[in-house]
Amino acid sequence: MNIKTDFCLKPFNTFGIEVMSKSCAQITSSGDLFELFEAGELQKQEVLVIGEASNILFLTHFDGLVIMPLMRGKKVISENESEVILKVNAGEYWNSLVDYTVERNWWGIENLSLIPGKVGAAPIQNIGAYGTELKDVFESLEAFDMKKGEIVNFNNEECGFGYRNSIFKNEFRGRFVVLSVTLRLSKLSNPNLNYKAITDVFDGKKTTEISISEIRDAINKIRESKLPDPQKIKNAGSFFKNPVVESKTAEQLKTEYPEIPVYKISNTKSKLAAGWLIEQCGWKGKRIGDAGVHDKQALVLVNYGTATGKDIFDLSEKIKNSVLDKFGVELQREVLVV
Ligand code: EPU
C-alpha cells in the first residue's frame, strides 16, 4: 500500500482549507489496515480517519497519518417480501447509496438525500435530516480496532446513537476505522412526512400515493434552496448543533420571543433552532473576509475562497458569544475541529 507524505488536504475537505498532513494512506481493504498495524504506523503517531471530510474544520496542518477508506461495493445480505438487509462498504458516497436504494424502492434513507460524505462517516455522527436519522435503519457496522489490530462488529445499541452523536465521537473517538455499514430497509411503502417542510409539500395527498422518488426529489429541492452547493461555495453543512435546553428555559424564551421555534423532545428537554438564534443576532449573510454565514441558512458557515480554518473558527466564536449574550444559550459545534 502506498503511504504518501506531505499530503495536501485541500481537495479532501469540503471547507476547502489549505492544509497538509504529514502522511496519508488510502485504504482499499481491511488488509491495508492490518499492514499498517503490523508496521506500527497506527501506534506511533496521531491518526485521523476521513471520508469526504465534510464535517471537519482543519485549523492547521495535521502532524500525523490521515487514513482514507476507499472500499466500494454493496451486498444484499438477506431479503424477504418486506425488507432487505444491505451491507455497504465505507468508501461509497452516501448520496449515491440513497439513489441506489430509491431506484429499487427500498425505503428508509430517502429523507437523508443529498447529505455529503461517505458511508463510513454516517454512523460517527448519526447523520440526520427531515425527521430521519441513520439509527432508524442501522443494523450493524464492521470496524477495524486500531488499538488491538482486529475487526469487530457493533450493533445498533452498542453504537450509543444520539442526536448527531455516537460512541465513536466519545469514548471510542479515534480508535476505530469503519469498514462497512449494514442497513435494514423496507420494501413496503413507508413515507416519513413528519417534518413540517415535507408535510407542506405533500399536503392533501394520500400517503399511499406518494412514491419514494417524489420524496427524494422534494428533499433535494428543499436542501438546494437552503444549503450552499458545495461545488460552488465551500462549507461543512450545519456548523453548530441545535441546542438542547431545559423545557423551562425554552418556555421563558418563548414568552420573550414568541416566534422562537421550539421542539419538545422529552418531558423536560426541548431543542431550539440554532439557525434562528444566529439569524436573530444579525449574522445571516454576514461575511468577515472570506469566512461567512450563508445567506439562506444561518447555521451554515462558508468559505468564499481563501479563508483559513482559523478565520472560520474565529467567526464561529463571535457567533457563539453573541447567541450566549442575547439568549443565554450556549451553542456547540457540530463539526470536528482538528
Ligand atoms: N431558521 C431560521 N433562520 C435560519 C435557519 C433556520 O429562522 O437561518 C429556522 C427555520 O425557519 C426553522 C428552524 O430554524 O423554523 C429549523 O430550520 P431548518 O428546517 O432549516 O433545519 P435546522 O434545524 O436549521 C437541521 C439539521 C440539518 C438538516 C435540517 C433538516 C442540525 C444541526 N441541522 O437544520 O442538517 O438538514 O435540520 O432536517 O441538526 C447538517 O447536519 O449538516 C444539516 C444540514
Residues whose N, C-alpha, C, O or C-beta is under 5 A from the ligand:
A	BS01	EPU	G128 A129 Y130 G131 A236 G237 S238 F240 K241 N242 P261 A273 G275 W276 E279 K296 Q297 A298 L299
